[in-house]
Amino acid sequence: MVMPKRRSDSELLREGCRSYHKALFAVMQFRREVQEAIRAAVDERIVDLAAALRLEKAEISEGLTPYAKPASLTQAWDGSEAEFG
């Protein structure tokens, strides 16, 4: 079976080139906003969290940092899953 030759000037490729940076920016902004929302929710309930975990508020606060997996969108990533918080 002979595979048809791919065209390098396909409509999908042209549109992808035009919109790629917008899509990447939107994903980066989404990650940032989700992290901000999570942090705000934790900050709002940190006293309750500390009490439930029987820890000092400072012990919880100093360990909180935003994270994302993959850490950077420039890492090799197939897009099948992601985590952030």
Contacts in CASP RR format, 6 or more apart in sequence:
PFRMAT RR
TARGET T0000
AUTHOR 0000-0000-0000
METHOD contacts of the structure
MODEL  1
MVMPKRRSDSELLREGCRSYHKALFAVMQFRREVQEAIRAAVDERIVDLA
AALRLEKAEISEGLTPYAKPASLTQAWDGSEAEFG
24 73 0 8 1.000
27 73 0 8 1.000
28 73 0 8 1.000
31 68 0 8 1.000
31 84 0 8 1.000
34 84 0 8 1.000
34 85 0 8 1.000
35 66 0 8 1.000
35 68 0 8 1.000
35 84 0 8 1.000
35 85 0 8 1.000
38 85 0 8 1.000
39 64 0 8 1.000
39 66 0 8 1.000
42 49 0 8 1.000
42 64 0 8 1.000
46 57 0 8 1.000
46 60 0 8 1.000
46 61 0 8 1.000
47 57 0 8 1.000
49 60 0 8 1.000
50 56 0 8 1.000
50 57 0 8 1.000
50 59 0 8 1.000
50 60 0 8 1.000
53 60 0 8 1.000
66 84 0 8 1.000
66 85 0 8 1.000
67 83 0 8 1.000
67 84 0 8 1.000
67 85 0 8 1.000
68 82 0 8 1.000
68 83 0 8 1.000
68 84 0 8 1.000
68 85 0 8 1.000
69 82 0 8 1.000
69 83 0 8 1.000
69 84 0 8 1.000
70 77 0 8 1.000
70 82 0 8 1.000
END
